[in-house]
Amino acid sequence: MDSNDEKNPDLRERLRAMAQPLVDSVDSRLRRQVDERVDERVDATLTTRLAVLERAIADLDRSVKELQARLDG
């Protein structure tokens, strides 16, 4: 029974060593996918928020021009 106890951890270590490259590969792929999805969502959110700001700036610009036209006219 002692030889089984000695072989068992050795077998576990071998299996772990054989599986580690696969685990690392899957982990790397998942991280890339998550990073890409996060980047896409951040870009979409920023685009939406910037569009709102651009419209607000355009509205302010029109209002200022109208006020200047009233003052000049």
CNS distance restraints for C-alpha pairs under 8 A (distance, minus, plus):
assign (resid   1 and name CA) (resid   5 and name CA) 6.42 0.50 0.50
assign (resid   2 and name CA) (resid   6 and name CA) 6.25 0.50 0.50
assign (resid   3 and name CA) (resid   7 and name CA) 6.07 0.50 0.50
assign (resid   4 and name CA) (resid   8 and name CA) 5.90 0.50 0.50
assign (resid   5 and name CA) (resid   9 and name CA) 7.09 0.50 0.50
assign (resid   6 and name CA) (resid  10 and name CA) 6.79 0.50 0.50
assign (resid   7 and name CA) (resid  11 and name CA) 5.98 0.50 0.50
assign (resid   8 and name CA) (resid  12 and name CA) 6.20 0.50 0.50
assign (resid   9 and name CA) (resid  13 and name CA) 6.13 0.50 0.50
assign (resid  10 and name CA) (resid  14 and name CA) 6.23 0.50 0.50
assign (resid  11 and name CA) (resid  15 and name CA) 6.14 0.50 0.50
assign (resid  12 and name CA) (resid  16 and name CA) 5.97 0.50 0.50
assign (resid  13 and name CA) (resid  17 and name CA) 6.00 0.50 0.50
assign (resid  14 and name CA) (resid  18 and name CA) 6.11 0.50 0.50
assign (resid  15 and name CA) (resid  19 and name CA) 6.00 0.50 0.50
assign (resid  16 and name CA) (resid  20 and name CA) 5.86 0.50 0.50
assign (resid  17 and name CA) (resid  21 and name CA) 7.71 0.50 0.50
assign (resid  18 and name CA) (resid  22 and name CA) 7.96 0.50 0.50
assign (resid  19 and name CA) (resid  23 and name CA) 6.21 0.50 0.50
assign (resid  20 and name CA) (resid  24 and name CA) 5.98 0.50 0.50
assign (resid  21 and name CA) (resid  25 and name CA) 6.05 0.50 0.50
assign (resid  22 and name CA) (resid  26 and name CA) 6.15 0.50 0.50
assign (resid  23 and name CA) (resid  27 and name CA) 5.99 0.50 0.50
assign (resid  24 and name CA) (resid  28 and name CA) 6.02 0.50 0.50
assign (resid  25 and name CA) (resid  29 and name CA) 6.20 0.50 0.50
assign (resid  26 and name CA) (resid  30 and name CA) 6.11 0.50 0.50
assign (resid  27 and name CA) (resid  31 and name CA) 6.13 0.50 0.50
assign (resid  28 and name CA) (resid  32 and name CA) 6.26 0.50 0.50
assign (resid  29 and name CA) (resid  33 and name CA) 6.23 0.50 0.50
assign (resid  30 and name CA) (resid  34 and name CA) 6.06 0.50 0.50
assign (resid  31 and name CA) (resid  35 and name CA) 5.97 0.50 0.50
assign (resid  32 and name CA) (resid  36 and name CA) 6.03 0.50 0.50
assign (resid  33 and name CA) (resid  37 and name CA) 6.14 0.50 0.50
assign (resid  34 and name CA) (resid  38 and name CA) 6.06 0.50 0.50
assign (resid  35 and name CA) (resid  39 and name CA) 6.03 0.50 0.50
assign (resid  36 and name CA) (resid  40 and name CA) 6.11 0.50 0.50
assign (resid  37 and name CA) (resid  41 and name CA) 6.18 0.50 0.50
assign (resid  38 and name CA) (resid  42 and name CA) 6.07 0.50 0.50
assign (resid  39 and name CA) (resid  43 and name CA) 6.02 0.50 0.50
assign (resid  40 and name CA) (resid  44 and name CA) 6.11 0.50 0.50
assign (resid  41 and name CA) (resid  45 and name CA) 6.06 0.50 0.50
assign (resid  42 and name CA) (resid  46 and name CA) 6.03 0.50 0.50
assign (resid  43 and name CA) (resid  47 and name CA) 5.99 0.50 0.50
assign (resid  44 and name CA) (resid  48 and name CA) 6.21 0.50 0.50
assign (resid  45 and name CA) (resid  49 and name CA) 6.16 0.50 0.50
assign (resid  46 and name CA) (resid  50 and name CA) 5.87 0.50 0.50
assign (resid  47 and name CA) (resid  51 and name CA) 6.08 0.50 0.50
assign (resid  48 and name CA) (resid  52 and name CA) 6.47 0.50 0.50
assign (resid  49 and name CA) (resid  53 and name CA) 6.37 0.50 0.50
assign (resid  50 and name CA) (resid  54 and name CA) 6.02 0.50 0.50
assign (resid  51 and name CA) (resid  55 and name CA) 6.21 0.50 0.50
assign (resid  52 and name CA) (resid  56 and name CA) 6.24 0.50 0.50
assign (resid  53 and name CA) (resid  57 and name CA) 6.13 0.50 0.50
assign (resid  54 and name CA) (resid  58 and name CA) 6.12 0.50 0.50
assign (resid  55 and name CA) (resid  59 and name CA) 6.12 0.50 0.50
assign (resid  56 and name CA) (resid  60 and name CA) 6.16 0.50 0.50
assign (resid  57 and name CA) (resid  61 and name CA) 6.03 0.50 0.50
assign (resid  58 and name CA) (resid  62 and name CA) 6.22 0.50 0.50
assign (resid  59 and name CA) (resid  63 and name CA) 6.21 0.50 0.50
assign (resid  60 and name CA) (resid  64 and name CA) 6.11 0.50 0.50
assign (resid  61 and name CA) (resid  65 and name CA) 6.19 0.50 0.50
assign (resid  62 and name CA) (resid  66 and name CA) 6.12 0.50 0.50
assign (resid  63 and name CA) (resid  67 and name CA) 6.17 0.50 0.50
assign (resid  64 and name CA) (resid  68 and name CA) 6.12 0.50 0.50
assign (resid  65 and name CA) (resid  69 and name CA) 6.06 0.50 0.50
assign (resid  66 and name CA) (resid  70 and name CA) 6.24 0.50 0.50
assign (resid  67 and name CA) (resid  71 and name CA) 6.20 0.50 0.50
assign (resid  68 and name CA) (resid  72 and name CA) 6.00 0.50 0.50
assign (resid  69 and name CA) (resid  73 and name CA) 5.73 0.50 0.50
